[in-house]
Amino acid sequence: SCPKCRTSFRCVRVGAGHEIRGLSVQARQQLCRVISAAAQAAEELEKDRLRLSQLLGHDATVLSDVFSFLAQGRQSFTLPDLRRALTHLQLRLSERNLNLMWSRYAPYGSATVGFRD
């Protein structure tokens, strides 16, 4: 647990002089929990990404085939294309997770994803 606030998660406090000013103790604890959860989610996503790359290998042909399936021969694909492909593969994602996935690959809120993305 954190020696500063006694919460039972990995403390994100860097050291003296890095206090979060202007927040109550309860708000600071909640902020630390949110940051900790976000860091854990990012770590899990990175592990999943690495597992996927190991499963597929770094074979550009496989990536090209997946992209072609999503884009149906076009230069890019859209969120509805991604939804269609997931439905076709009988993969169920919540709307929230689908939007999170889309925002990961769509550059800067773009309506399309190209192969480079």
N, C-alpha and C positions, 0 to 999 in steps of 0.2 A: 504494500500500500504506500501511498504517497506520504513522505514524512512531513510535508507542509500542510496538506488538507485532510489526511487520513482516509482518503477514498481508496477503494480496492481495485484500482486499474493502473496501468502504466502511466506515470505522471509525465505530462508534457512540459512541465516547468523546467526551463533551461538552467536557471541559476539566479543568484541574487541580482537585483536590478532589472529583472524581467517581469515584474508584477503586472497584472492586468488591473489597471487603475479605473476607478469609477464603477466597478461592478460589485454587487453584494457577494458575500461568501457563497451563498446558494447559486447565484448566477455564474460565478467563476467555476464552481463545481460542475454545473450543467454544461458550461462551455467546454470544460475539459473532457466530459463524457462524450460530447458530440465530436470533438476533435479525435478522441481515442477511437470512437466507432468508425469515423471516416478513414482514419489511418488503417484500421484493421480491415475494412472493406477494400481499400486500395491494395493492401497486401494480399488479400485473398484473390482479387482480380488479377494481380500480377502472377500469382501462382497458377491460376487457371489459364492465363495467356501462355505461360511457359509450357504447361502440360499440353495445351493444344498445339503449340509449335512443335513439340516433341512428337506428338501423335502424327501430325501431318508432315513433319520434317520441314525443311525450308525449301520445299519443292515449289518453284514458281508455277509449274504446270497445274498443281493442285489448287493453288490460290487463284489462278486464272480460270480454272473450271468452276470454282465456287462463285467467283465474280460473274462469270458468264451466266450461270444459273440464276443469280439474283437479278442481273441486268437484262436478261433475255436478249443478248446480242447487242444491246445499246452500249454507249460509252459510260453510262452511269446508271445508278438505280435510286429509287425513291423509298420513302418510308412505307407506302402501300406495297411496293415490290418486296420489301423485306418481310412485311406481314404476310403476304401471299406465299412466299417461300417457306416461312416457318409453319404456316397452316398446311401447306402441301407435305411437309416433312412430319406433320403431326407433333410439332413442338409447341407447347403452350407457354406463353409468357404473359404476365399481367401487363396492362397498358403502361404502368409506371416503369416496369423493367424494360419493356420494348422502347419506350422513350429514352431511358437511360442508355440503352445499347445504341440507339440512333445518335444521341448526342456525343457518344464516344467516337463515332466514326464520321459523322457529318461535320465538315470543317466550319467552324464559326457560325453554326446555326444554318448551314446551307440546306437547301431543299433536296439536294442530290449528293450521292457519294460516287466518286470516280475511283478507278483502279489504284491510283497513286495514294488516295486517302486510306 
